[in-house]
Amino acid sequence: MKITICGSIAFYKEMEEVKEQLEKLGHEVKLPPSQFEDGDGNTISASQYYAIRKTSSDNEGWVWDRKEMAMKKHFDKVAWSDAILVLNYAKNNIQGYVGGNTLMEAGLALFLDKKIYLLNSIPEISYKEEILGLKPVVINGDLTKII
């Protein structure tokens, strides 16, 4: 199966680990970008970009240009896939966190009739109803449930 992993870029290390596990199970897997070009043309890691983005102003043009580019590229990966796997770990004191960007990716997957898997339980969050409406399959950490 072709799978695109979705989730907060704060979970990038976990994304790489899950990708490796899924590939051992025979799946083809795509991730969000691992590197970005900063405002000076230097290559920085996704983690570095995430840290910069979290402290950037609304006027920091290159930061939001890269965000737009990353979103569009990841939407292409969702379209390519048979399914998405949302890595929803604890973040911001929310168990099973699903952020805005991930929710948009899952919405695209729904629209394109892709299977939607959640690694962990659906979070208690203000947009829980929207997540329930996606009808995701919660696999409770068991990657072998992706079929």
VEXBA-195345 format. One record per residue: residue number from 1; residue in one letter; x, y, z of N, C-alpha, C in turn. Coordinates in nm, 3 decimals. Last residue first. Layout:
<sites>
+-----+----+---------+---------+---------+---------+---------+---------+---------+---------+---------+
!   i ! aa !     nc1 !     nc2 !     nc3 !    cac1 !    cac2 !    cac3 !     cc1 !     cc2 !     cc3 !
+-----+----+---------+---------+---------+---------+---------+---------+---------+---------+---------+
! NUM !  A !       X !       Y !       Z !       X !       Y !       Z !       X !       Y !       Z !
...
+-----+----+---------+---------+---------+---------+---------+---------+---------+---------+---------+
</sites>
This chain:
<sites>
+-----+----+---------+---------+---------+---------+---------+---------+---------+---------+---------+
!   i ! aa !     nc1 !     nc2 !     nc3 !    cac1 !    cac2 !    cac3 !     cc1 !     cc2 !     cc3 !
+-----+----+---------+---------+---------+---------+---------+---------+---------+---------+---------+
! 147 !  I !  -0.441 !  -0.204 !   0.638 !  -0.463 !  -0.302 !   0.531 !  -0.531 !  -0.238 !   0.412 !
! 146 !  I !  -0.299 !  -0.172 !   0.936 !  -0.313 !  -0.096 !   0.811 !  -0.321 !  -0.196 !   0.698 !
! 145 !  K !  -0.238 !  -0.325 !   1.147 !  -0.381 !  -0.305 !   1.122 !  -0.406 !  -0.220 !   0.998 !
! 144 !  T !   0.030 !  -0.315 !   1.192 !  -0.018 !  -0.429 !   1.112 !  -0.169 !  -0.418 !   1.083 !
! 143 !  L !   0.073 !  -0.107 !   1.367 !   0.087 !  -0.079 !   1.225 !   0.040 !  -0.195 !   1.137 !
! 142 !  D !  -0.074 !  -0.015 !   1.642 !  -0.047 !  -0.142 !   1.575 !  -0.045 !  -0.123 !   1.423 !
! 141 !  G !  -0.159 !   0.216 !   1.774 !  -0.016 !   0.188 !   1.767 !   0.023 !   0.061 !   1.693 !
! 140 !  N !  -0.441 !   0.218 !   1.734 !  -0.381 !   0.203 !   1.867 !  -0.237 !   0.156 !   1.864 !
! 139 !  I !  -0.577 !   0.270 !   1.504 !  -0.502 !   0.144 !   1.509 !  -0.430 !   0.122 !   1.642 !
! 138 !  V !  -0.877 !   0.385 !   1.393 !  -0.780 !   0.403 !   1.501 !  -0.709 !   0.270 !   1.520 !
! 137 !  V !  -0.975 !   0.505 !   1.095 !  -0.953 !   0.377 !   1.162 !  -0.843 !   0.401 !   1.266 !
! 136 !  P !  -1.197 !   0.788 !   1.069 !  -1.065 !   0.725 !   1.066 !  -1.067 !   0.589 !   1.134 !
! 135 !  K !  -1.419 !   0.953 !   0.977 !  -1.429 !   0.808 !   0.997 !  -1.293 !   0.739 !   0.991 !
! 134 !  L !  -1.443 !   1.219 !   0.964 !  -1.348 !   1.160 !   0.870 !  -1.357 !   1.007 !   0.871 !
! 133 !  G !  -1.602 !   1.273 !   1.181 !  -1.663 !   1.274 !   1.049 !  -1.572 !   1.219 !   0.940 !
! 132 !  L !  -1.413 !   1.284 !   1.384 !  -1.507 !   1.171 !   1.380 !  -1.572 !   1.160 !   1.242 !
! 131 !  I !  -1.304 !   1.534 !   1.317 !  -1.221 !   1.413 !   1.309 !  -1.310 !   1.289 !   1.303 !
! 130 !  E !  -1.524 !   1.694 !   1.371 !  -1.469 !   1.691 !   1.235 !  -1.382 !   1.566 !   1.216 !
! 129 !  E !  -1.552 !   1.653 !   1.645 !  -1.659 !   1.611 !   1.554 !  -1.610 !   1.603 !   1.410 !
! 128 !  K !  -1.322 !   1.776 !   1.749 !  -1.335 !   1.629 !   1.755 !  -1.442 !   1.580 !   1.657 !
! 127 !  Y !  -1.241 !   2.038 !   1.773 !  -1.288 !   1.991 !   1.643 !  -1.293 !   1.838 !   1.636 !
! 126 !  S !  -1.147 !   2.070 !   2.034 !  -1.266 !   2.144 !   1.991 !  -1.323 !   2.097 !   1.858 !
! 125 !  I !  -1.072 !   1.742 !   2.167 !  -1.030 !   1.870 !   2.111 !  -1.153 !   1.939 !   2.053 !
! 124 !  E !  -0.955 !   1.462 !   2.256 !  -1.061 !   1.549 !   2.309 !  -1.019 !   1.691 !   2.275 !
! 123 !  P !  -0.846 !   1.265 !   1.972 !  -0.827 !   1.354 !   2.087 !  -0.955 !   1.425 !   2.130 !
! 122 !  I !  -0.869 !   0.923 !   1.908 !  -0.915 !   1.056 !   1.868 !  -0.907 !   1.148 !   1.989 !
! 121 !  S !  -0.577 !   0.719 !   1.975 !  -0.717 !   0.756 !   1.990 !  -0.745 !   0.899 !   1.945 !
! 120 !  N !  -0.318 !   0.677 !   1.722 !  -0.371 !   0.674 !   1.858 !  -0.515 !   0.723 !   1.860 !
! 119 !  L !  -0.293 !   0.678 !   1.445 !  -0.207 !   0.591 !   1.525 !  -0.263 !   0.570 !   1.665 !
! 118 !  L !  -0.552 !   0.662 !   1.216 !  -0.495 !   0.737 !   1.328 !  -0.414 !   0.640 !   1.412 !
! 117 !  Y !  -0.603 !   0.654 !   0.866 !  -0.568 !   0.583 !   0.988 !  -0.515 !   0.682 !   1.090 !
! 116 !  I !  -0.810 !   0.658 !   0.596 !  -0.750 !   0.745 !   0.697 !  -0.729 !   0.664 !   0.824 !
! 115 !  K !  -0.810 !   0.600 !   0.247 !  -0.827 !   0.549 !   0.382 !  -0.754 !   0.641 !   0.479 !
! 114 !  K !  -0.950 !   0.842 !   0.021 !  -0.835 !   0.767 !   0.073 !  -0.872 !   0.711 !   0.209 !
! 113 !  D !  -1.125 !   1.012 !  -0.124 !  -1.162 !   0.872 !  -0.093 !  -1.042 !   0.786 !  -0.055 !
! 112 !  L !  -1.072 !   1.277 !  -0.140 !  -1.016 !   1.192 !  -0.246 !  -1.042 !   1.043 !  -0.223 !
! 111 !  F !  -1.187 !   1.372 !   0.094 !  -1.241 !   1.417 !  -0.034 !  -1.196 !   1.326 !  -0.149 !
! 110 !  L !  -1.011 !   1.253 !   0.280 !  -1.153 !   1.218 !   0.278 !  -1.214 !   1.252 !   0.142 !
! 109 !  A !  -0.775 !   1.390 !   0.216 !  -0.781 !   1.243 !   0.202 !  -0.926 !   1.197 !   0.196 !
! 108 !  L !  -0.852 !   1.648 !   0.290 !  -0.821 !   1.619 !   0.150 !  -0.829 !   1.469 !   0.125 !
! 107 !  G !  -0.875 !   1.604 !   0.564 !  -0.992 !   1.646 !   0.487 !  -0.972 !   1.621 !   0.338 !
! 106 !  A !  -0.610 !   1.549 !   0.625 !  -0.710 !   1.442 !   0.641 !  -0.838 !   1.477 !   0.565 !
! 105 !  E !  -0.504 !   1.802 !   0.578 !  -0.456 !   1.687 !   0.499 !  -0.556 !   1.572 !   0.506 !
! 104 !  M !  -0.639 !   1.947 !   0.777 !  -0.658 !   1.981 !   0.635 !  -0.616 !   1.865 !   0.546 !
! 103 !  L !  -0.535 !   1.823 !   1.004 !  -0.678 !   1.814 !   0.978 !  -0.708 !   1.848 !   0.832 !
! 102 !  T !  -0.272 !   1.905 !   0.982 !  -0.302 !   1.763 !   0.968 !  -0.451 !   1.742 !   0.940 !
! 101 !  N !  -0.306 !   2.177 !   1.032 !  -0.252 !   2.133 !   0.904 !  -0.287 !   1.986 !   0.878 !
! 100 !  G !  -0.409 !   2.172 !   1.299 !  -0.484 !   2.228 !   1.186 !  -0.436 !   2.179 !   1.052 !
!  99 !  G !  -0.331 !   1.859 !   1.470 !  -0.328 !   2.003 !   1.445 !  -0.405 !   2.043 !   1.321 !
!  98 !  V !  -0.408 !   1.636 !   1.706 !  -0.420 !   1.653 !   1.561 !  -0.430 !   1.803 !   1.537 !
!  97 !  Y !  -0.295 !   1.447 !   1.981 !  -0.304 !   1.577 !   1.915 !  -0.313 !   1.564 !   1.763 !
!  96 !  G !  -0.310 !   1.249 !   2.180 !  -0.359 !   1.223 !   2.045 !  -0.378 !   1.347 !   1.959 !
!  95 !  Q !  -0.361 !   1.462 !   2.453 !  -0.332 !   1.325 !   2.410 !  -0.390 !   1.305 !   2.271 !
!  94 !  I !  -0.234 !   1.773 !   2.500 !  -0.349 !   1.704 !   2.440 !  -0.301 !   1.565 !   2.397 !
!  93 !  N !  -0.027 !   1.943 !   2.571 !  -0.110 !   1.884 !   2.678 !  -0.237 !   1.819 !   2.625 !
!  92 !  N !   0.106 !   1.977 !   2.329 !   0.029 !   2.088 !   2.387 !  -0.070 !   2.040 !   2.494 !
!  91 !  K !   0.075 !   1.635 !   2.245 !   0.137 !   1.765 !   2.219 !   0.046 !   1.871 !   2.277 !
!  90 !  A !   0.097 !   1.286 !   2.188 !   0.065 !   1.395 !   2.281 !   0.145 !   1.521 !   2.244 !
!  89 !  Y !   0.044 !   1.191 !   1.841 !   0.102 !   1.175 !   1.975 !   0.056 !   1.290 !   2.064 !
!  88 !  N !  -0.059 !   1.086 !   1.572 !  -0.120 !   1.178 !   1.668 !  -0.074 !   1.144 !   1.810 !
!  87 !  L !   0.002 !   1.050 !   1.261 !   0.075 !   1.023 !   1.384 !   0.029 !   1.126 !   1.486 !
!  86 !  V !  -0.207 !   0.920 !   1.028 !  -0.187 !   1.038 !   1.112 !  -0.116 !   0.993 !   1.239 !
!  85 !  L !  -0.165 !   0.796 !   0.721 !  -0.151 !   0.757 !   0.861 !  -0.118 !   0.883 !   0.939 !
!  84 !  I !  -0.366 !   0.759 !   0.432 !  -0.277 !   0.840 !   0.516 !  -0.276 !   0.778 !   0.656 !
!  83 !  A !  -0.363 !   0.564 !   0.126 !  -0.408 !   0.592 !   0.263 !  -0.313 !   0.692 !   0.328 !
!  82 !  D !  -0.262 !   0.563 !  -0.120 !  -0.385 !   0.486 !  -0.101 !  -0.448 !   0.521 !   0.033 !
!  81 !  S !  -0.119 !   0.875 !  -0.253 !  -0.130 !   0.759 !  -0.164 !  -0.263 !   0.685 !  -0.175 !
!  80 !  W !  -0.128 !   1.106 !  -0.404 !  -0.054 !   0.989 !  -0.454 !  -0.087 !   0.862 !  -0.378 !
!  79 !  A !  -0.257 !   1.286 !  -0.234 !  -0.323 !   1.245 !  -0.359 !  -0.259 !   1.119 !  -0.416 !
!  78 !  V !  -0.055 !   1.317 !  -0.044 !  -0.184 !   1.260 !  -0.003 !  -0.256 !   1.208 !  -0.127 !
!  77 !  K !   0.132 !   1.444 !  -0.205 !   0.164 !   1.312 !  -0.150 !   0.037 !   1.242 !  -0.102 !
!  76 !  D !   0.006 !   1.687 !  -0.252 !   0.037 !   1.599 !  -0.366 !   0.064 !   1.457 !  -0.317 !
!  75 !  F !   0.011 !   1.786 !   0.008 !  -0.119 !   1.754 !  -0.052 !  -0.099 !   1.662 !  -0.173 !
!  74 !  H !   0.282 !   1.837 !   0.025 !   0.228 !   1.727 !   0.103 !   0.087 !   1.689 !   0.055 !
!  73 !  K !   0.304 !   2.054 !  -0.147 !   0.378 !   1.931 !  -0.178 !   0.321 !   1.813 !  -0.101 !
!  72 !  K !   0.146 !   2.240 !  -0.007 !   0.107 !   2.196 !  -0.141 !   0.176 !   2.065 !  -0.179 !
!  71 !  M !   0.296 !   2.267 !   0.232 !   0.157 !   2.222 !   0.235 !   0.115 !   2.167 !   0.099 !
!  70 !  A !   0.539 !   2.367 !   0.136 !   0.535 !   2.237 !   0.203 !   0.394 !   2.181 !   0.207 !
!  69 !  M !   0.454 !   2.617 !   0.036 !   0.515 !   2.518 !  -0.053 !   0.506 !   2.378 !   0.008 !
!  68 !  E !   0.366 !   2.741 !   0.275 !   0.274 !   2.719 !   0.163 !   0.326 !   2.610 !   0.070 !
!  67 !  K !   0.612 !   2.744 !   0.414 !   0.496 !   2.674 !   0.471 !   0.396 !   2.642 !   0.359 !
!  66 !  R !   0.766 !   2.909 !   0.253 !   0.805 !   2.768 !   0.269 !   0.689 !   2.685 !   0.324 !
!  65 !  D !   0.626 !   3.148 !   0.290 !   0.641 !   3.094 !   0.155 !   0.676 !   2.945 !   0.163 !
!  64 !  W !   0.664 !   3.185 !   0.559 !   0.529 !   3.147 !   0.514 !   0.528 !   3.101 !   0.369 !
!  63 !  V !   0.937 !   3.247 !   0.560 !   0.885 !   3.140 !   0.645 !   0.751 !   3.091 !   0.592 !
!  62 !  W !   0.966 !   3.468 !   0.394 !   1.021 !   3.341 !   0.350 !   0.966 !   3.224 !   0.431 !
!  61 !  G !   0.826 !   3.679 !   0.550 !   0.782 !   3.627 !   0.421 !   0.834 !   3.490 !   0.384 !
!  60 !  E !   0.723 !   3.758 !   0.830 !   0.846 !   3.685 !   0.793 !   0.818 !   3.608 !   0.664 !
!  59 !  N !   0.497 !   3.869 !   0.932 !   0.561 !   3.938 !   0.819 !   0.687 !   3.870 !   0.770 !
!  58 !  D !   0.423 !   3.741 !   1.158 !   0.337 !   3.723 !   1.041 !   0.400 !   3.782 !   0.915 !
!  57 !  S !   0.733 !   3.620 !   1.300 !   0.621 !   3.714 !   1.289 !   0.539 !   3.682 !   1.164 !
!  56 !  S !   0.838 !   3.310 !   1.451 !   0.838 !   3.410 !   1.345 !   0.714 !   3.500 !   1.350 !
!  55 !  T !   0.849 !   3.097 !   1.617 !   0.885 !   3.227 !   1.676 !   0.882 !   3.340 !   1.573 !
!  54 !  K !   0.782 !   2.879 !   1.465 !   0.707 !   2.900 !   1.589 !   0.736 !   3.036 !   1.653 !
!  53 !  R !   0.975 !   2.883 !   1.264 !   0.836 !   2.917 !   1.232 !   0.757 !   2.951 !   1.358 !
!  52 !  I !   1.199 !   2.787 !   1.399 !   1.198 !   2.924 !   1.345 !   1.054 !   2.970 !   1.322 !
!  51 !  A !   1.116 !   2.524 !   1.452 !   1.152 !   2.614 !   1.563 !   1.148 !   2.760 !   1.518 !
!  50 !  Y !   1.080 !   2.430 !   1.189 !   0.967 !   2.431 !   1.282 !   0.994 !   2.529 !   1.397 !
!  49 !  Y !   1.343 !   2.443 !   1.093 !   1.239 !   2.526 !   1.032 !   1.121 !   2.540 !   1.127 !
!  48 !  Q !   1.461 !   2.248 !   1.253 !   1.507 !   2.386 !   1.263 !   1.401 !   2.481 !   1.206 !
!  47 !  S !   1.317 !   2.024 !   1.162 !   1.310 !   2.063 !   1.304 !   1.355 !   2.208 !   1.323 !
!  46 !  A !   1.395 !   2.010 !   0.897 !   1.254 !   2.036 !   0.928 !   1.239 !   2.082 !   1.072 !
!  45 !  S !   1.714 !   2.182 !   0.858 !   1.630 !   2.064 !   0.883 !   1.485 !   2.106 !   0.909 !
!  44 !  I !   1.817 !   2.393 !   0.586 !   1.797 !   2.367 !   0.729 !   1.704 !   2.248 !   0.745 !
!  43 !  T !   2.030 !   2.541 !   0.354 !   1.945 !   2.427 !   0.384 !   1.940 !   2.406 !   0.535 !
!  42 !  N !   2.017 !   2.888 !   0.267 !   2.083 !   2.776 !   0.333 !   1.983 !   2.664 !   0.361 !
!  41 !  G !   1.895 !   3.116 !   0.172 !   1.928 !   3.010 !   0.077 !   2.000 !   2.891 !   0.136 !
!  40 !  D !   1.812 !   3.288 !   0.361 !   1.941 !   3.318 !   0.299 !   1.984 !   3.212 !   0.198 !
!  39 !  G !   1.577 !   3.184 !   0.461 !   1.571 !   3.311 !   0.391 !   1.699 !   3.352 !   0.322 !
!  38 !  D !   1.627 !   2.827 !   0.402 !   1.594 !   2.944 !   0.484 !   1.597 !   3.071 !   0.399 !
!  37 !  E !   1.474 !   2.547 !   0.272 !   1.572 !   2.651 !   0.243 !   1.532 !   2.774 !   0.325 !
!  36 !  F !   1.440 !   2.234 !   0.445 !   1.386 !   2.358 !   0.389 !   1.502 !   2.450 !   0.356 !
!  35 !  Q !   1.379 !   1.882 !   0.479 !   1.467 !   1.999 !   0.474 !   1.395 !   2.116 !   0.408 !
!  34 !  S !   1.188 !   1.693 !   0.470 !   1.284 !   1.682 !   0.581 !   1.375 !   1.805 !   0.588 !
!  33 !  P !   0.837 !   1.715 !   0.401 !   0.976 !   1.748 !   0.369 !   1.066 !   1.740 !   0.491 !
!  32 !  P !   0.643 !   1.426 !   0.515 !   0.659 !   1.568 !   0.487 !   0.806 !   1.598 !   0.455 !
!  31 !  L !   0.683 !   1.104 !   0.344 !   0.682 !   1.191 !   0.461 !   0.674 !   1.337 !   0.419 !
!  30 !  K !   0.563 !   0.794 !   0.212 !   0.614 !   0.930 !   0.192 !   0.591 !   1.011 !   0.320 !
!  29 !  V !   0.614 !   0.449 !   0.143 !   0.578 !   0.555 !   0.238 !   0.642 !   0.689 !   0.199 !
!  28 !  E !   0.491 !   0.133 !   0.072 !   0.568 !   0.245 !   0.016 !   0.521 !   0.369 !   0.091 !
!  27 !  H !   0.509 !  -0.166 !   0.276 !   0.442 !  -0.046 !   0.225 !   0.542 !   0.051 !   0.162 !
!  26 !  G !   0.624 !  -0.384 !   0.403 !   0.600 !  -0.391 !   0.260 !   0.530 !  -0.271 !   0.199 !
!  25 !  L !   0.710 !  -0.369 !   0.658 !   0.584 !  -0.441 !   0.638 !   0.542 !  -0.444 !   0.490 !
!  24 !  K !   0.923 !  -0.202 !   0.627 !   0.952 !  -0.342 !   0.660 !   0.828 !  -0.429 !   0.644 !
!  23 !  E !   0.778 !   0.034 !   0.594 !   0.850 !  -0.022 !   0.479 !   0.888 !  -0.167 !   0.503 !
!  22 !  L !   0.691 !   0.073 !   0.857 !   0.594 !   0.046 !   0.751 !   0.660 !  -0.014 !   0.627 !
!  21 !  Q !   0.937 !   0.126 !   0.982 !   0.857 !   0.009 !   1.022 !   0.756 !  -0.028 !   0.914 !
!  20 !  E !   1.011 !   0.364 !   0.852 !   1.097 !   0.247 !   0.844 !   1.018 !   0.119 !   0.879 !
!  19 !  K !   0.800 !   0.529 !   0.935 !   0.823 !   0.504 !   0.793 !   0.904 !   0.376 !   0.776 !
!  18 !  V !   0.848 !   0.542 !   1.208 !   0.729 !   0.472 !   1.161 !   0.742 !   0.439 !   1.013 !
!  17 !  E !   1.086 !   0.696 !   1.205 !   1.085 !   0.561 !   1.264 !   0.966 !   0.480 !   1.214 !
!  16 !  E !   1.000 !   0.934 !   1.086 !   1.106 !   0.856 !   1.022 !   1.107 !   0.712 !   1.074 !
!  15 !  M !   0.813 !   1.016 !   1.278 !   0.770 !   0.988 !   1.140 !   0.873 !   0.901 !   1.069 !
!  14 !  E !   0.975 !   1.067 !   1.497 !   0.882 !   0.954 !   1.504 !   0.834 !   0.916 !   1.364 !
!  13 !  K !   1.096 !   1.298 !   1.399 !   1.179 !   1.182 !   1.434 !   1.092 !   1.056 !   1.437 !
!  12 !  Y !   0.872 !   1.471 !   1.376 !   0.945 !   1.425 !   1.258 !   1.031 !   1.302 !   1.286 !
!  11 !  F !   0.683 !   1.594 !   1.535 !   0.697 !   1.450 !   1.546 !   0.784 !   1.392 !   1.435 !
!  10 !  A !   0.666 !   1.853 !   1.460 !   0.733 !   1.828 !   1.588 !   0.757 !   1.679 !   1.609 !
!   9 !  I !   0.501 !   1.850 !   1.250 !   0.643 !   1.840 !   1.218 !   0.726 !   1.822 !   1.345 !
!   8 !  S !   0.212 !   1.654 !   1.307 !   0.291 !   1.772 !   1.340 !   0.438 !   1.748 !   1.306 !
!   7 !  G !   0.111 !   1.454 !   1.024 !   0.120 !   1.488 !   1.166 !   0.204 !   1.612 !   1.185 !
!   6 !  C !   0.115 !   1.175 !   0.801 !   0.076 !   1.312 !   0.833 !   0.089 !   1.332 !   0.984 !
!   5 !  I !   0.245 !   0.970 !   0.551 !   0.239 !   0.998 !   0.694 !   0.210 !   1.146 !   0.713 !
!   4 !  T !   0.095 !   0.792 !   0.299 !   0.156 !   0.920 !   0.334 !   0.135 !   0.942 !   0.482 !
!   3 !  I !   0.139 !   0.483 !   0.139 !   0.094 !   0.555 !   0.258 !   0.169 !   0.687 !   0.271 !
!   2 !  K !   0.042 !   0.228 !  -0.068 !   0.113 !   0.357 !  -0.068 !   0.053 !   0.442 !   0.045 !
!   1 !  M !   0.084 !  -0.118 !   0.000 !   0.000 !   0.000 !   0.000 !   0.088 !   0.124 !   0.000 !
+-----+----+---------+---------+---------+---------+---------+---------+---------+---------+---------+
</sites>
